[in-house]
Every structure is written in structure tokens, then in C-alpha cells.
Amino acid sequence: MRIASYNVENLFDRAKAMNLDSWEEGRPVLEAFAALNALLGEITYTPAMKTKMVELMIKLGLEKSDTGPFVILRRNRGGLLKRPTAGGIEILADGRADWVGSLELRDEPVNEHSMRNTARVMIDVEADILAVVEAESRPVLAAFNDTILPAIGGTAFRQVMVIDGNDERGIDVGLVTKPDHVIGLMRSHVDDLAPNGERIFSRDCPEFHVTLPSGKTLIVMVNHFKSKGFGSPATSNAKRRSQAERVKAIYEGLVAAGNELVVVLGDLNDTPGSAPLKPLIDGTNLRDVFTHPGFDNGGFPGTFGLCNAGNKIDYILLSPKLFEKVEVGGVFRTGMWPGSRPRRWDCYAELTKPHDAGSDHAAVWVDIDV
């Protein structure tokens, strides 16, 4: 069987702030959005909080309207704010109970060439079990599977599953499988809590119990750890370490219960030697498929961007029983922008500029005889 992992970076729609020419352009918007959302969720609004809310609303383009270039403030009931004719914003509410509504990121359609190149990767990797990272939702992934894949000559996957996660931007993790690899039991960890009471996972760490043609059960744990994109490095590192520690605990619990076929895969947003991933990489008997003699990295050590060593952030980690059954594996970069001076790898003919890329991530795959 072939197992693969692919960060699709959304399929049909993506937050406008995440669809700019570079991550650095969108980062201030996402940071302001996160900060304002946190303040709006407070039980009581202090004068200092109200001052900061106004500052962030202006930064997000909400001074004159509830619709900014990148966000929408939805006010269903209650009085959150008023906009005096003289200009500015005045926060009227004294806490979250005083108004009903939400702050949301605005979406825009993904580039059509990008969409089709994402589908080409999903087809050409030829996985029996494919972990999908950054899908908007199950209905979206199902629609993409049922319409876009066949439209460009591919065959739709038989099962499509996404469990809604914690990310307000609508980027979740899921699994798609071929007909003879059947998803059965599913267990979400979306509400697992850290000692400080915060939810551990940025998205989720779902367990998918897949029945193989042999009758054996494979447990697939799909992950998308906290990015380095916004927030302080110390906070982001601590979050990823907490996630790594929790995945380690879940994995060891599964092994203790007698499960020998377990794979942890996805976008872990850090390198193998990093301190945040140490509990998972060095603290368990999971083996990174990149270290197998039969694995071909295609001449580059990374999986993201230009695929340098510092961009090795996508993983397939295998339990010992799976690792010993590995035949071959590799990195599929044909849907990625190859750079221009010089081009680092061959890509699809339809990929003529960075925005046409199916993703900034490569797909990682492995063939296992189980």
C-alpha cells in the first residue's frame, strides 16, 4: 500500500490574508486578527482593552465599515461599537455578553491553475491512503474529490473524512482513501487541554482506524502543528512542543493497547532536530521515513519552499512494525514552484508562476508491504 501526506493549502477558497504574494505580507493581518479576536472574547472589557480593540480595528480597515479588506466584523445583536460622525471608533460593550457576532477572515477563490495542480498531485502520487492538510472542510474536500479529480482525468477517492478543528481560518486535517482501505473508528483530540487550560492542537490530531485489504488495522494520526508564522518564537515553540508531547502520549497509549501499525504524519512546521519536536522524534520509537535506505529525497532535504534543510517540515513517522516493511518512498515536488535561477526540479507545464503552484509543500509518500 502507498501512504502519503500533502499540505494542499486550501482547495477552493483561502483567506485573502493568506493568499498574498508572500507570507510576510499577510502576517501582520493574521496577527492583528488573532489579537482582536482574543480581546473580543474576553468576559469583561477594560478601558485598556477597548483602546487596544480600536487600534486593531483601525489596523484591519474597520474604521468606517464592518467590512475591511481582509476581515468582516459580524454584529448580529447588541451594541459592540459606534462610529461617531467625527471619525474613529468607540467601543460601547463592556464584555462579550453585551453583543452577539464574530470576527471573520474574508476568503477569495484559489487560482484555477493552482487548484488543478493540487488535483494533479493528489492523482499522480497514487496513494491508497492520503493525509490532507489545510482542507477547508469535509464538504469542500468531498466536492473537490468528486468534481475536480475526475475533471482532469483522475479517479475520486472512495472515502473522504475531515473532523472540524480549532483553526478559525478554516484549515483542517483529513484523510482520503481508496475503496479497499476502509476508514472505520475515528477519534478526535480537538478538545485535549494543556495544564493551563488551553486546547493543545491548533487544528486537531484525529485518529483514523483504517482496515487494510489484509484485514489488519492501520491507525493514522494526521497533524498540522503550530506554525512559525505569527506570534513570538518562544510562544510558537512552546505550542509545538506541547503538541509533540501530546502526540507522543497518544501514540504510546495506542502501542500499549496492542496496536503495532501506527503512522503519525502531516505538517509539523519544524525541523527534525528542533527542540519542539524532540519529544516525538527522539522520545519515541517512531521512525522518520526520510531515514530509510529505500527513501529518495530527490536531491533536496526539505519539503517546503525551495526545499532546503531548514524547510524539512512534512513528515511520515512510522511505528517499528511499519518501518521494517518499507519498500521505497520519496518526495513528489512536481506541483511546487521550482524557483527560476536555476529551476530546481521539473514541474507541471501549467505551473508557469509561483501562484500556479498546487502548494508550497511537496507531497511525501511511502510504499509499505503490509
N, C-alpha and C positions, 0 to 999 in steps of 0.2 A: 504494500500500500504506500501511497505518497501523502505525506503530511506537509502542509505549507502554511506560512504566515505572511500576511500582506496588509500594510497600512494604506488603505485606499484614499485617505484624506477627503472623505465625503464623496458621495456618488452623484447626486443631482444638485443639491444646494449646499452652500457653505457660508458661514458668517462672513460678511463683507470685510470685516477687520482681519480675517484670516486669509483673505483672497487677494491681498495686495502684492506688489512686486517682491517685497521681502518681509521676513518676519519682523525685522526691526521697525518697519513702518507700522505694523499692526499692534506691536507690543504695548505702546502707551495707551491705546484704546482699550485693549483687553485688561490692562492693569487698572485703569480708571473704572471700567465696567465692574470688575470684581470688587473694588473698594467701595463703590457706590452701592452695589447690591448688598454687601455686608452691612453697611450703615443702615440701609432701608429696612433690613431685617431685625434691627435692634428693638427690644421691648420699649425702651424709653429713649427719646432723642434729647440729648443735652444741647445747650447753646453751641458748644464747640462742634458737636456732631452736625448740627444744622449748618453751621458755617462751612464745614468741610463738604457737606452734601451740595451746597450751592456751587462751591468751587469745582466739584467734579461734574455737576450737571452742565455748567458752562463749558468745561473742557470737552464734554461729549456732544456739544452742539444743541443742548436742550434749553437754552436761554429764552428763545422765543416760541418754541413749539415742543410738543411731546414727541415729535419725530425728528431725530437727529440723523446725520449722515450714516452712522453705524449702529445706533441703538434706537429703541422705541420704549417710551415710558407709558405703560398702560394704566390708566386710572379709572377703575370701574365704579367705585363708590368712595364716599368720604372725601375729606379735604386734605390732600397732601401739601399742596403749594398754591401760590398765586403769583402772577406775573404783573407787577404794577405797570401802569402806562408809562411811567418814567424810565422803565427798564429794570433789569435784574430779576431775581427770583427770591421769593420769601417762603420759607417752609412753615406751614401752618400746623401740621400734625405734631403731636407730642410723643408719638410712638407708633409701632406697627399696627396696633389695634384700631388706630384712628382712620385708616384708609384701606381699601381693597384694590389690589392691582399688582403689577410686576414690571420689572425692567428686563428687556429682552434684546438680544443682538439681532440686527437685521441680516437676512440672508439674501444671496443672489445666486443665480444659476451657475453651475460649474461650466467652464469652457467645453464645448461639444467635442472637440478633438481630445481633450483630457479625459472626458467621460468614456469615449470609445477606446482610448488607450488603456484605461483602467480595466475595461472589459476584456481587452485583448490579453492583458497579463493574466487575469483570472482564468481565461480559456487556455492560454499557452503553457501555463505552469502545470496543468493537467493533474491537479491534486484530487485525491479521493476525499480528503478532509482539509478544508481551508479555513484557517482562523482569519477573520476580517476585523481590522482595527479602524476606528473612526467612521463607522457607518452611522447615518442619521437616526435610523430606527429600523425595526423589523419590517414594517410595511414598505419603507423605501428600499431596503435591501432585497425584499421579495420582488418588488416591481422591477428593480434593476436586473435581477436574476431572470425573471420571466420574460422581459421585453428586450433589454439591451443585448444580453448574451446571444440569444437566438438571432437577433437582427444582424449581427456581424458574423454569423456562421458558427456560433458555439452552441453547446448543449447546456441547458439550465441544470443547476444542481437540484437534487431531489428534495432536500430539506434545508430550510433557512431559519436560523434562530438568533435573535438578539434579545437580551434582557435589558430593559431600560436602566441606565446607570446614574451616577451622581453629577455628571457634567452638564451644566446649563446650556452649553453651546450645541448640544445635540451630537456629541461624538461618542459613540458606544462601541462595545466589542461584541462580536458574534461568531457564529460558526455556520458554514455551509458544507453539505456532504453529498456524495454520490449515492445512488439507490441502495447499494449493498453495505453501506456504512450508516447504521441507523442510530439517530440520537434518541436516547431514552430518558433516564433520570437527569434532571438539571437541578443544580443547587446554586443560588445566588449568595454572594457575600457583600452585597451592596450596603448593608447596614452594619457591617462589622465596625466596632468602635475602638479607638485608641484609648489609652488611660486618661487622656484629657477630655474624653467625651466626643471628639471629632470623628467623623467617618474616615476610615483608613484609605479606602480606594477612591481615586479620582474619578474612575468610571465604575468598574466592578472587577471581580475576579471570579467569573462563573465557572462552575464545574459542569462539563458536558460528559455524560457517560455514554460512550458510543459502542454499539455492538458491531463487531467486525465479522466478515464472512466466515471466519473460523469459529465463530461463536464466543470468542473471548471478548472481554470488555476493556476498552481503552478509555482512560479518563483524561480529558483535555481541559486544561486551565488556561483561559485566554486573558491576557493582561495588557494594560496600557498605563504605565506608571506616570507619575507627575513629571511634567516637562521642566526644562531649564528656562523656558521662555519668559515667564514673568514671575514676580516675587523675588525675594532675596535669595542668593545662592544657599545660604545656611538653612532657610526655611524649606526650599525645594529639596535640598539634600536630605534633610530630616524626614520629609514626607516620603521620599523614595525608599529610605532605609526602613521606615515603618512598614511600607508596603512589602518590601522584600522579606522582612521578618515575619509578617503575617502569611505570605505565600509559603514560606518555609514551614510554618506551623501547620498550615492546611495540608501541604504535601506530606509531611511526616505523619500526620494523623491518618491520611489515606493509606500510606505504606503500612503503618501499624495495624490497620484494619484488614491487611492481607492483599491490598491492591499492588500489583507488580508492574502494570503497564500504565505509566503516568507521564504526560508531557505538559510542560509549562512553556508557553510561547507567547510571542507578541512583541510590542514595542516597549522596552523597559527604560528608554530615554537616558541611558548611561552606559559607560564602557565596562568591559568585563573586570578590569582591575580597580574599579572605583569603590570607595568606601561604602556608599549607599547600597550597592548590590552585593557586598561581601557576604551577608548572611545567607543569601540564596546561591551565589556562585561557589563560594568556598565553604559554606557552612552546611551543605547538604551533599548527598551522593549523586545529585543531578549532574549530567554531563552535557556540555555545550556541543552541539553537533559540529560547530566550526573546528573542534579539536579532533574530529575523527579522521583517520587516514584516507577514507574514501570521500572526504568532502573537498570540493573545489570552490575556492572563493573567487574565481575568475580573474585573479591577478590583483585584486584590491581587498584590503582587510575590512572595509566598512560597508554599511548597508544604507546610509543616508547621505544626501547631498552628493559630493564628489567622492564619497566612499573611502576617505582616508581613515586611519586607525582611530582617530578621535570621533569618528562617526559610526562606530560599530555599536548600534543601539537596538537592533532587532534580533530576536533570539528564538531558537528551538532548543529547549533543555529537556533531556531525556532521562528517565529512570534507568538504572543499570541494565535491567532485562531488555529494555528497548534499545539502548545504546549498543549492546552486544549483537543485535540483529540488524544494525545499519548496514546497508549495501553501498549507497552513494548519496551524495547531497550536493547542493550548490546554491548560488545566488543568482536570481534572474533580474537583470538590470535593463532589459530591452525597453521597458516603459518609462525609464528615467531619463532626464536630460543629461547628456554625456559631457557637457562642457563644450568649449569651442577651440581651445588652443592648448593642446590638440584635443580632439574628441577621444574620450577615454574608453568608450565601448560602442558597439553597434546598437542602434535603436530603431524603432519603427519609422517607416518612411513618412508617416503622418506627423511625426514629432519634429517640428521644424523650429520651435522656440520653447523656452522654459515653461510657458503657460500651457503648452500642449502635453506636458508630461502626465502620465497616468497618476503619478505620485512622486514625491521627493524621496520615497523609500523604495528599496528593492524588495522583491519577494524572496523569502528564504524557504528552501524545500529539502526534504529528505525522504529517501525510499527505505522502508523497513520491511523485512521478511518476517511477518508475524501471522 
